[in-house]
Amino acid sequence: MATVLTAGEVKLLTEMGFIALWSGHSREAEVIFLGVKAARPHGEAGTIGLAMLRLADNRIDEAIALLRAQRRSVASRVYLGLALARQGNIRLARKTLQSVVERAPDTSFAALAAAELQELAS
């Protein structure tokens, strides 16, 4: 019988994946994010985590492909904008980030998008 994870457990796993990623434990982060994706195949947390892992590994095209395959949430869009900027596609990065600021102005995603837009302008 398969175990069903609660939303809280999935959130905790996602946070653990990001801690592993930012601590340099790429292999462990990948296993965690794949588990999150398996637990919530239609959710975005696992895919965004995997995309951030690809960015950390300088596999930018793969990160962009993962993020483009996501539904159009502001979370996936802000990270797509960051990845596009890192790829050098500044025009599309600006457009993508601006859409986040416009769609979700009072969120942390908009704050991140605005900060990146400011960075791109300098």
N, C-alpha and C positions, 0 to 999 in steps of 0.2 A: 504494500500500500504506500503510495507516495505521500510525503509530508508536504503540507501546504504552509507556506510562510505567511505570517501576518504582514501588513503594511509596515509596522514598526520594525519587524525583523529585517525586511528588505531594506529599509532605510538605514538600519544599523550596519548591515553588510555593505551597502554602498559607501557609507562613511569609512568603514574599515578598508575598503578598496582604495579610496582616495588617500587614506593615511599610508597604506602600503606604497602606493604610487609615488607620493611626495617624499617618502623615506627611501626611495631607490629600490624597492622590492618589486620590480616589474613583473616577474613571473607570478608572484603571489597575487598581485593586483589583477593580473589577467584572469587567473582562476576565479577570484572573487567576482569580478565583473561578468564573467561567463555564467557563473552561478546565479547572479542577479538577473541576467538576461533570460536564463532558463526558467527562473521562478516567475518572472513577469515578462513574457515574450512580447507583449504589446506595450510595455512600459518603456520609458526612455532612459532610465537611470543606468542600466547595464550598457546600453549602446553609447551613451555620452561618456561613461567611464572608459570604455574601450577606445573611444575616439581620443580622449585625453592621453591615454596610454600611448596611442600611435603618435600623437604630437610629441610626447616626451621622448619617444624613440626616433624622432625626426622622420616619421613615415607620414608626411603631411597629406599626400594624395589619398592614402587609405583613411585617414581621419576625416577628410572632407567627404569621401564617399559614404562613410558611416553616418555622418551628420546630415548629409543630403537625403539619405534614405529615411530619416526620422520624419515623423509628422511635423508640422510647422509650429512647434511650440517655441515660446520665447527662449527657453533654456537651450534647446538645440540650435536655435538661430544665433544666439550670442556666441556660442562656441564655434559655430560655423564661421561667423565673422572673424573671430580670432585666428582660426585656421587659414582662412583666405588671406588675411593680412600677412601671416607668416609665410604663405606660399608666394606672396608678392602681388597678388591680385587686389591691389589697394582700392580700385574703383568699386568692385563688387563687395569687398569687405566693408567699405563705408556704407554702401546701400543696405547691406544686410544688418549692420549694427544700428543704422538709423531707424530701420523698421522695428527693431526691438525697443528703442527709446520711444517711438511713437505708439506702439501697441501696448506697452506695459510701463508707463512712465514712473510709477511709484514703486518699482521693484528693485531688488539687488541686481537683477539681470540688466535693467536699464542703466543702473549706476556703472556696472562693468562695461557696458557698451559705450556709454558716454566717456568714460575714462580712456578707452581704446580709441575712440574717435578723436579725442583731444591729442592723444599720443600720435596718431596718424597725421594730424594737422601740423605738428611741429617738425 
